[in-house]
Amino acid sequence: MNNQQIHPKIIIIEGVWTEIILHQYNHPEVQPRFVRKQMARLAFMDVHVLFADNPTAAAGMAWGLFHERENIIAEEILGNAGNDHSQGTSR
């Protein structure tokens, strides 16, 4: 696995996409058009933008991503890349 796969660029936004686009959030200075434009620019920079509707969901996403990254790195170190030994296990 290459370095970019181990170190992806990810942004987790605590918010609901439809509320942002419909301007139903509490930030009057940021327009939906600006958000769409920035998301497009980030996409072309290979940045993944994920949405979580509450802090618990955002934390869960982040934990899951870090946990999977840890598994990938461990597989690389052990030389078992491609073998998914983590299915069905949890920490």
C-alpha positions as CSV (number, residue, x, y, z in Angstrom):
1,M,0.0,0.0,0.0
2,N,1.4,3.4,-0.9
3,N,1.9,6.4,1.4
4,Q,-1.2,8.2,0.1
5,Q,-3.4,5.3,1.1
6,I,-2.0,5.2,4.6
7,H,-2.2,9.0,5.0
8,P,-5.4,10.1,3.3
9,K,-6.6,13.6,3.5
10,I,-10.0,13.6,5.2
11,I,-12.2,16.3,6.6
12,I,-15.1,15.4,8.8
13,I,-17.8,18.2,9.0
14,E,-20.3,18.1,11.8
15,G,-23.3,19.1,9.9
16,V,-26.0,17.9,7.5
17,W,-25.3,18.4,3.8
18,T,-28.9,19.4,2.9
19,E,-29.0,21.9,5.7
20,I,-25.8,23.5,4.4
21,I,-27.0,23.7,0.8
22,L,-30.4,25.0,1.8
23,H,-28.7,27.6,4.1
24,Q,-30.5,26.2,7.2
25,Y,-27.6,26.6,9.6
26,N,-26.4,29.3,12.0
27,H,-23.7,31.0,10.0
28,P,-25.1,33.8,7.9
29,E,-21.7,34.8,6.4
30,V,-21.1,31.5,4.6
31,Q,-23.1,31.0,1.5
32,P,-24.0,27.5,0.1
33,R,-22.3,28.4,-3.2
34,F,-19.0,29.0,-1.3
35,V,-19.3,25.6,0.4
36,R,-20.0,23.8,-2.9
37,K,-17.0,25.5,-4.5
38,Q,-14.7,24.7,-1.7
39,M,-15.8,21.0,-1.7
40,A,-15.2,20.8,-5.4
41,R,-11.7,22.2,-5.0
42,L,-11.0,19.8,-2.1
43,A,-12.2,16.9,-4.2
44,F,-9.7,17.8,-7.0
45,M,-7.0,17.9,-4.3
46,D,-7.8,14.3,-3.3
47,V,-9.4,15.4,0.0
48,H,-12.3,13.4,1.2
49,V,-15.1,15.4,2.8
50,L,-17.4,13.4,5.1
51,F,-20.5,14.7,6.9
52,A,-21.7,13.7,10.4
53,D,-24.9,15.0,11.8
54,N,-23.7,15.2,15.4
55,P,-20.5,15.1,17.5
56,T,-20.9,11.5,18.4
57,A,-21.2,10.4,14.8
58,A,-18.2,12.6,13.9
59,A,-16.1,11.1,16.7
60,G,-17.2,7.6,15.6
61,M,-16.2,8.3,12.1
62,A,-12.8,9.6,13.2
63,W,-12.2,6.6,15.5
64,G,-13.2,4.2,12.8
65,L,-10.8,5.8,10.3
66,F,-7.9,5.8,12.8
67,H,-8.7,2.1,13.7
68,E,-8.6,1.0,10.1
69,R,-5.4,2.9,9.5
70,E,-3.8,1.1,12.4
71,N,-4.9,-2.2,10.9
72,I,-3.5,-1.3,7.5
73,I,-0.1,-0.2,9.0
74,A,0.0,-3.4,11.1
75,E,-0.6,-5.5,8.0
76,E,2.2,-3.7,6.2
77,I,4.6,-4.3,9.0
78,L,3.7,-8.0,9.3
79,G,3.8,-8.4,5.5
80,N,0.2,-9.5,5.3
81,A,-1.1,-6.8,3.0
82,G,-4.2,-7.9,1.2
83,N,-5.3,-10.3,4.0
84,D,-8.1,-8.8,6.0
85,H,-7.8,-10.4,9.4
86,S,-9.8,-7.6,11.1
87,Q,-13.2,-8.7,9.8
88,G,-15.4,-9.7,12.7
89,T,-13.1,-8.3,15.3
90,S,-13.5,-5.2,17.4
91,R,-11.5,-3.4,20.0
